[in-house]
Structure formats: structure tokens, C-alpha cells
């Protein structure tokens, strides 16, 4: 959402498009508390660590569901380095664990910290904490990990060691958005990963621009229509 407030034209336009897709679950990054109010349903969010001056309502991650959330977790060890929130919700009669992430970008450094962190340092610390959290979950529950990963998959630039670590963390997941590009050919740094087999999958990129030619966000969105396989 590129930090646009809920009443901004950018936010209203994006949420209108999201509403038209009639989703069961939504993840927004760099958004605000209440960003999904026009959708009804149920929202949970995490403030995370700011990189620059911010408002009190800004949230690194916002998760929304048509159904209520349960077992909501905001792991402090991960949240100390970026944005994360996790919860369980139901869609089409199936209970899912959803993990929303906002992984620090390459040069991220907490607001006010001196000296600033080195390139990829904040990113790697976030991944290290995430690597301890995911195995602590009951992965027999269908799990969706999604959000702003701040890098392409497969990797096209950046720290090779950080990328290898990310792929290792996602060993039990399929990265459904790997290689996805928007209509201008820009590859996505926002991803959706699942740890279950599926019988149906549709993937699309949601253009970051608006019909008037103006930019709504710095990232294009990602949409999937997925049906888990019946065991």
C-alpha cells in the first residue's frame, strides 16, 4: 500500500479492486490499521519496526479474512527486525494458518539507530528469527506464508547468502509466485507460499497503476485462486 492512508485515493482504488475479486483472505503490507474496513470481515495487524518517521496507525502487515481469526501471534523475536503477524482462520470450510510478513529491504535500518545497520543485516536477522518460528508451528495445518519478501524469487540481485537462507526456510513450502511479473515485466517481490498440495491454481499480478495512469503503489499486487487437494 506504500503507506497510503485508508482515505487516500490510492488506498480506495486498491481496496475497490481487491473487493471486486471477492477474496477470502487478504494481506497488505506498509498499510494502516483499518485499511480493510471497506471489506467488512475481520482484520488483524502488526506495527513492526519503522524505518522512517511514521503515523500511529501505520502497520507493516495487515491480514484480513471473511472469517474470524484465532490463535493470533506476533512473534517478538521476528517483529524486532521487521513486520510479522500470524493467525488461524477458515476459508471454504478449511482451517488455515496464515503468516503475514514484511521482510526488511536491503538497506533497512531501524529509525533513530546509529550507526545504521549494514546492507542486508536487518534482512538476515529477520530471516534468522523466522527460521526458528516456522518449525515451532503445527505444519500439519494448511499454512500460507505471504507478504512483502523484498526480493524476487528466483533471485535476480542481492545477497546470495540471504537468498539461500530464505529458500532453506521455505523448504516445506511451494512459492506459487516464483517468477511472476507484472504487465510491464517487473518481477514481483511480493510472494505467496503454501505447504499443501492443490488441485486448482490460478495466479495473477494486480497492476500497481490506476486507469488514470497514476501510480497507486510502488509494488504490484498478487492474487491467487487455489483449491487444496482432497486427501
N, C-alpha and C positions, 0 to 999 in steps of 0.2 A: 504493500500500500504506500510505500515511500513516505510514511509518517503523515499522510494526509488525514486531517480531522474528519469525523463522520459526516459533518455538514458541508464539506467541500464538494465541488462539482466532480472532482476526480473520484472521491470515495463513493458518491451517489451513483455515478456512472458504472463503476466497477461492481458495486453491490447489486445494481439493477441487472447487469449481465449475469452475475452469479445466481440471482434469484430465478432468472429465466431458465437456467439449467436444472432447477429443482433438485439440488444436491441433498444427500443425506448427511454428509459431513463436510465441513469447510475448515481450512487452515489459512489464516492470514498472518503475515509477518510484517514487522515495522508498522503496526496499526495502532488503534486506540481501543481502550475499554469502551464497549458499546458499539463498536464498528458494525456488528452484525444485527443490531436491534431491528432493522427493517425486515429481517428474515423470520422474526419470531423465534421459536425454538429456545435452545439453551447454549449459553456462552461461558467459557472459562478462559482465563488469560494469565500471562506471566509478564512482569515488567522487565526482568532480566537486568543486564548491566548496560548503562548508557555509554556511548562513545562521544557524545556531544551534548550541549545543553538541550533539555527536553521538557515537555509538559508532564504534569502529574498523571494524565490519562494515557500516556503513550505505553504501548505494550510490545515487547519483542515478538511475542507469539499470542495469537488468539485462536482458540478452537471453538467450533460451533457444531451442534448436532440437532437434528429434529427431536431426538430422544434425550432424556436426562443423562447427566454424567454421574459416574460413580468412581470410587477409589481414585480420586484426583490427587496427583502427586506433582510437586515442583521440586525436584531433587536439588538441594542446596549446593552440592559439590559441582554440579554442572552449571547451575544458574550463576555461580560466582564468575563464570567466564563468558556467558552469552545468554541465550534465551531458551527455555525449555518448559513444557508443561505436558503432562500425561494423564490420561483418564480412560475409563471404560464406558462405552455407550453401545446402543443397539441400532442396527440398520437392517431392514428386511428380515427381521427375526433372528439375526445373528449378532452375538455379542463380540465386540472388538475392543482391543486395547489400541489406543491412538497416542502416538508420541509426536508432539509438535516441536520442531527445532528451528532456531535461528543461530546458525553456526557463525562465529566471527569471521569477518573478511580478513584478507591477508595482512593488512596494516592496522587492524583493530587494536585499540588500547583504551582502557577504562578512563572515563572523564576525570581529569584532575590528577592522574597518576604521573609522577615524574621520577626517574626518566621514563619515557614512553616505552612500551614493550617492543621487542624486535619483531621483524616481519615473520608472520606465521606462528609466533609464540603463543598468542592468545588462542588462536585456532587449534593448535596442537594440545594445549591444556584442556580445552573444551572436549576434544576427542578422547583424551585420556580419561576424563571423568565419565563420558558417555560409555566408554568401553567397559566400565565397571557396573554401570547401571543396567544396561540391556540384559546381561546374563542373570541379573537378580530378579527379573520378571518371569512370570509363568508363560513361556513362549508356546505352550500348547493352546493358549488363547490366540485366535487370529489377530495378528498385530500389524498395524500400519504405522510406519515411520515416515514423516513428511515435513516439508518446510523449506527454508532457505539454507541450502548447503554451502552457498557462496563459492561453488566451483562446479565445473562441468564434469559429467561422467559419460564416457571415459575422459580422463584428464587431458586438457589441451595446453595447460600452463601451470606454473606454480610449483610449490614444494612437492617433490616426488615422494619423500618420506611421509608427509602428511596424507597424501592421496592413498598410498599403500596402507596406511593405518586405517583410513576411512573404509576402504574396501574390506579390510580384515574385520572391522567392527560389523559390517553388513553381511558377513558370511552366511547367515541364516535367512537373508532377505534377497528378493529379486528387485532390482532397481528398474521399475517399469518405465521410467522416464529417461533411461540412458540414451544419449544421442539425440534427444528431442530438440528441435529447433523451431523458432517462430517463423512467421511468414517473411521475415527479412533475412532469415538464415542465421540469426543469433541463437547460439545453443543455450539451453536452459541451465541455470544454476539452482533452480528450484526442483525438488525431486519428490517422488512418491515411491515408497518401497514397501513390499508386503512379504510376510513369511509363510504364505499359504498358497496352495495350488488354486487355479481358477479355470473355469470353463468358458468364460467370456471376458474379453478385454477390449475396450475402446479408449484411445488416448488422443488428446488434442491439446494444442497450445492456445492460450487465450491472449490475444493481441493486447499489448500494453498501451497502444494508441487508441484514440477515440475517432468517431466518424468525422469530427470537425478537424482532424489532423493533428490535434494537440496530444501531448503525452500525458497519460493518466498515471503511469508508474514507471520506475526505472527497470522493472522486471516484467516480462510477460508471464501470465499465469499458466497453470497446468490443470487439466481436467481429465479424470478417468471414469469410465463406467465399467465396473468389474463385478463379476459373479463368481464367488468361491465355488470350487468343485465340490460335488456331493461325495462324501466318503462312504 
